[in-house]
Amino acid sequence: MGRVFEVLHSRDLVHWRSLGGALEPLPGAEARDYWAPEVAHHAGQFYLYYSVGVGDRGHQLRVAVADQPAGPFRDSGSVLTPDNPFTIDAHPFQDVDGTWYLYYACDFLDGERVGTALAVARLEGMARLAGPSRTVLRASQDWQLYRRGREMYGAVYDWYTLEGPFVVRRDGRYFCFYSGGAWEEPSYGVSYAVADHPFGPWTEPPGNGPALLRTVPGHVLGPGHNSVVTGPDGRDYLVYHAWDPQKTARRMCLDAIEWTPNGPRVDGPSFTPRPVPALL
């Protein structure tokens, strides 16, 4: 196996070229499926957070290090969440005071809506979690159902899923974007919650269904797992993936974010031509 996690490079968010794989794979049969990489830059080095497991079982968060954003990244040799049987979708976030946090998704077997949900812990030295983790969000709406009658941990549950956290600080408040539902289905979408501190408590906007991105039948299916980037024009953009109408593959998509007094808004998912980000 060659390097995993293909790196794409662009100067304008429109034209992209491949730089090859980023991460040297781990040895062993238990390290087969590599999911959801995200890179942070700190003190001259680049840290790639990812999960690895087999299928949808046994995934654990790890971190790899490189001197360049395209790698090659080499695993640091430690599991960030050794006491949790399933953790995915790591998102490193640095606050204005310099403190680093790691948001991620893990499984909860208590409460009304059992399933995968969001947690956060403080990062220490970029490669270790310090202190206890805290719950960010649990499933609270029907659209966040992943599967009824799912066999997990020796029991059968109606399983709900929140995943793909990404945090942005805006005007002194913290916005946690996330995806919910079943990634294979049209119900999958992107919503958000708001807090005054990286640890919360977090409040979701009123309404039913994903607040930011949802399926457009016949055009875009199951948009999700977003990141927020600032484009060459100074505007913020939501970058996410979604199925094409034939459901042959999930494609990388991009739509502009408008920050309003009532929270972020996205005119998407778009499926017709839009103005490209202008170079400043």
C-alpha positions as CSV (number, residue, x, y, z in Angstrom):
1,M,0.0,0.0,0.0
2,G,1.3,3.5,-0.9
3,R,0.6,6.6,1.2
4,V,-3.0,7.2,2.2
5,F,-5.0,10.4,2.2
6,E,-4.6,12.1,-1.2
7,V,-3.6,15.8,-0.9
8,L,-5.1,18.3,-3.3
9,H,-3.6,21.8,-3.8
10,S,-5.3,24.9,-5.1
11,R,-4.5,28.6,-5.2
12,D,-8.1,29.7,-6.0
13,L,-10.4,26.9,-4.7
14,V,-11.4,26.2,-8.3
15,H,-8.4,24.5,-10.0
16,W,-6.9,21.6,-8.1
17,R,-3.9,19.3,-8.6
18,S,-2.9,16.2,-6.7
19,L,0.2,16.0,-4.6
20,G,-0.1,12.3,-3.9
21,G,-0.7,10.5,-0.6
22,A,0.1,12.1,2.7
23,L,0.5,9.4,5.3
24,E,2.7,6.3,5.5
25,P,0.3,3.5,6.4
26,L,0.6,1.6,9.7
27,P,1.5,-2.1,9.7
28,G,-1.0,-4.8,10.8
29,A,-4.4,-6.0,9.6
30,E,-6.3,-3.9,12.1
31,A,-5.1,-0.8,10.3
32,R,-7.0,-1.2,7.0
33,D,-9.5,1.7,6.7
34,Y,-8.2,5.3,7.1
35,W,-10.9,8.0,7.7
36,A,-11.3,11.8,8.0
37,P,-7.9,13.4,8.1
38,E,-7.4,17.0,9.3
39,V,-4.2,18.9,9.6
40,A,-3.1,21.6,12.1
41,H,0.0,23.7,12.0
42,H,1.9,24.5,15.2
43,A,5.4,25.6,16.0
44,G,6.8,24.9,12.5
45,Q,5.3,21.4,12.2
46,F,2.2,19.9,10.7
47,Y,0.0,17.5,12.6
48,L,-2.4,15.1,10.8
49,Y,-5.2,13.7,13.0
50,Y,-7.1,10.7,11.6
51,S,-8.8,7.5,12.6
52,V,-8.0,4.0,11.5
53,G,-9.8,0.7,11.9
54,V,-11.6,-2.0,9.9
55,G,-14.8,-1.1,8.3
56,D,-17.0,0.8,10.9
57,R,-15.5,-1.1,13.8
58,G,-12.6,-0.4,16.1
59,H,-11.6,3.0,14.9
60,Q,-9.2,5.0,17.1
61,L,-7.8,8.5,16.8
62,R,-4.1,8.9,16.0
63,V,-1.8,11.8,15.0
64,A,1.1,11.9,12.5
65,V,3.7,14.6,12.1
66,A,5.5,16.2,9.1
67,D,7.6,19.2,8.2
68,Q,5.5,20.1,5.1
69,P,1.7,20.3,4.7
70,A,1.7,17.6,1.9
71,G,3.8,15.3,4.1
72,P,5.1,12.7,4.2
73,F,3.4,12.3,7.6
74,R,4.6,9.6,10.0
75,D,2.5,8.3,12.8
76,S,3.6,9.4,16.3
77,G,3.1,5.9,17.7
78,S,0.3,6.6,20.2
79,V,-3.5,6.3,20.3
80,L,-5.2,9.5,21.5
81,T,-8.3,7.8,22.8
82,P,-7.2,4.4,24.1
83,D,-10.1,4.0,26.5
84,N,-12.9,4.5,23.9
85,P,-13.9,1.6,21.6
86,F,-14.8,3.9,18.7
87,T,-13.6,7.4,17.9
88,I,-13.5,9.2,14.5
89,D,-13.5,12.6,12.8
90,A,-10.9,14.5,14.9
91,H,-10.9,18.3,14.6
92,P,-8.0,20.3,16.2
93,F,-9.0,23.9,17.1
94,Q,-6.8,26.6,18.6
95,D,-8.5,29.3,20.6
96,V,-7.3,33.0,20.7
97,D,-5.4,32.3,24.0
98,G,-3.3,29.7,22.3
99,T,-5.0,26.7,23.9
100,W,-5.6,23.7,21.6
101,Y,-8.7,21.5,21.7
102,L,-9.6,18.3,19.9
103,Y,-13.2,17.7,18.9
104,Y,-14.2,14.3,17.8
105,A,-17.1,11.8,17.4
106,C,-17.5,8.8,19.7
107,D,-20.2,6.4,20.9
108,F,-22.7,6.9,23.7
109,L,-24.8,4.1,25.0
110,D,-26.9,6.0,27.6
111,G,-29.8,8.3,27.2
112,E,-32.8,8.6,24.9
113,R,-31.0,8.6,21.6
114,V,-28.1,6.1,21.7
115,G,-25.4,6.5,19.1
116,T,-22.4,8.4,17.9
117,A,-22.1,12.0,19.1
118,L,-19.6,14.8,19.7
119,A,-17.0,15.3,22.4
120,V,-14.1,17.6,23.1
121,A,-10.9,17.5,25.2
122,R,-7.9,19.8,25.6
123,L,-4.9,19.0,23.6
124,E,-1.5,19.0,25.3
125,G,1.7,18.9,23.2
126,M,-0.5,18.3,20.1
127,A,-0.2,14.5,20.6
128,R,-2.0,13.9,23.9
129,L,-5.4,14.6,25.4
130,A,-5.3,16.3,28.8
131,G,-8.1,16.1,31.3
132,P,-11.5,14.5,30.9
133,S,-13.5,14.8,27.7
134,R,-16.7,16.7,27.7
135,T,-19.9,16.1,25.7
136,V,-20.5,18.7,23.0
137,L,-23.7,17.5,21.4
138,R,-26.0,14.5,21.5
139,A,-28.6,13.6,18.9
140,S,-31.9,15.5,19.6
141,Q,-33.9,15.2,16.4
142,D,-35.4,12.5,14.2
143,W,-33.4,13.5,11.1
144,Q,-30.2,12.4,13.0
145,L,-31.2,8.7,12.9
146,Y,-28.5,6.5,11.4
147,R,-30.3,3.2,11.4
148,R,-33.1,1.4,13.3
149,G,-32.3,-2.0,14.8
150,R,-28.5,-1.6,14.6
151,E,-26.5,-4.3,16.3
152,M,-23.8,-2.7,18.4
153,Y,-21.8,-3.8,21.5
154,G,-23.9,-6.9,21.9
155,A,-27.3,-5.2,21.8
156,V,-29.7,-3.8,19.3
157,Y,-30.4,0.0,19.2
158,D,-32.1,2.6,17.1
159,W,-28.8,4.3,16.4
160,Y,-28.4,8.1,15.9
161,T,-25.3,9.8,14.6
162,L,-23.6,13.2,14.9
163,E,-20.2,13.4,13.4
164,G,-17.7,15.6,11.5
165,P,-17.3,18.5,14.0
166,F,-15.6,21.7,12.9
167,V,-15.4,24.8,15.2
168,V,-15.1,28.5,14.2
169,R,-14.7,31.4,16.5
170,R,-16.7,34.4,15.2
171,D,-17.4,37.7,17.1
172,G,-16.5,36.1,20.4
173,R,-18.7,33.1,20.0
174,Y,-17.9,29.5,19.0
175,F,-19.8,27.8,16.2
176,C,-19.6,24.0,16.0
177,F,-20.6,22.8,12.5
178,Y,-21.5,19.1,12.4
179,S,-23.1,16.4,10.2
180,G,-26.0,14.2,11.3
181,G,-27.9,11.1,10.1
182,A,-26.8,8.3,7.8
183,W,-24.0,9.3,5.4
184,E,-25.4,6.9,2.7
185,E,-28.9,8.5,2.8
186,P,-30.6,11.7,1.6
187,S,-31.4,12.6,5.2
188,Y,-27.7,13.4,5.9
189,G,-27.0,17.1,6.3
190,V,-25.0,19.8,8.1
191,S,-26.2,21.9,11.1
192,Y,-24.5,23.8,13.9
193,A,-24.5,24.8,17.5
194,V,-23.3,27.9,19.4
195,A,-21.4,28.4,22.6
196,D,-19.5,31.1,24.6
197,H,-16.6,28.7,25.4
198,P,-14.9,25.9,23.5
199,F,-16.2,23.5,26.2
200,G,-19.8,24.8,25.9
201,P,-22.6,24.6,26.8
202,W,-23.8,24.4,23.2
203,T,-27.2,25.6,21.9
204,E,-28.7,24.6,18.6
205,P,-30.9,26.9,16.5
206,P,-34.6,26.3,16.5
207,G,-36.2,24.2,13.7
208,N,-36.3,20.7,12.4
209,G,-33.8,19.3,10.0
210,P,-30.2,20.3,9.2
211,A,-29.9,24.1,9.4
212,L,-27.2,24.7,6.8
213,L,-27.1,21.9,4.1
214,R,-29.6,19.3,3.2
215,T,-30.4,17.1,0.1
216,V,-31.7,18.7,-3.1
217,P,-33.5,15.8,-4.7
218,G,-32.2,15.0,-8.2
219,H,-29.1,17.2,-7.8
220,V,-27.2,16.8,-4.5
221,L,-27.6,13.9,-2.1
222,G,-26.4,13.7,1.5
223,P,-24.1,16.7,1.9
224,G,-21.9,16.5,4.9
225,H,-18.6,16.5,6.9
226,N,-17.7,20.1,6.2
227,S,-14.7,22.3,6.9
228,V,-14.6,26.1,6.9
229,V,-11.9,27.9,4.9
230,T,-11.2,31.5,4.0
231,G,-10.9,31.9,0.3
232,P,-8.6,34.2,-1.7
233,D,-11.3,36.8,-1.7
234,G,-11.4,36.9,2.1
235,R,-14.8,35.2,2.3
236,D,-15.5,32.1,4.3
237,Y,-16.5,29.0,2.4
238,L,-18.1,25.7,3.5
239,V,-16.2,22.8,2.0
240,Y,-18.0,19.5,2.1
241,H,-18.7,16.3,0.3
242,A,-22.0,15.0,-1.3
243,W,-23.2,12.2,-3.5
244,D,-23.8,12.9,-7.2
245,P,-27.4,12.1,-8.3
246,Q,-26.3,8.6,-9.6
247,K,-24.7,7.9,-6.3
248,T,-21.5,6.8,-8.0
249,A,-19.2,8.7,-5.6
250,R,-19.1,11.5,-3.1
251,R,-17.7,14.7,-4.6
252,M,-15.9,17.7,-3.0
253,C,-18.2,20.7,-3.0
254,L,-17.9,24.4,-1.9
255,D,-20.4,27.1,-1.1
256,A,-20.0,30.6,0.5
257,I,-21.0,31.3,4.1
258,E,-22.9,34.4,5.0
259,W,-22.5,35.4,8.7
260,T,-25.8,37.0,9.9
261,P,-26.9,38.2,13.3
262,N,-28.9,35.0,13.5
263,G,-26.0,32.7,12.7
264,P,-24.3,31.3,9.6
265,R,-26.3,30.9,6.4
266,V,-25.3,28.9,3.3
267,D,-27.0,29.3,-0.1
268,G,-26.5,25.7,-0.9
269,P,-25.9,23.0,-1.6
270,S,-25.5,24.6,-5.0
271,F,-25.8,22.6,-8.3
272,T,-25.6,25.4,-10.9
273,P,-22.6,27.6,-11.7
274,R,-21.6,30.2,-9.1
275,P,-19.1,33.1,-9.3
276,V,-15.6,31.9,-8.5
277,P,-13.7,33.3,-5.5
278,A,-11.8,36.4,-6.8
279,L,-8.1,36.7,-6.1
280,L,-7.3,39.7,-3.8
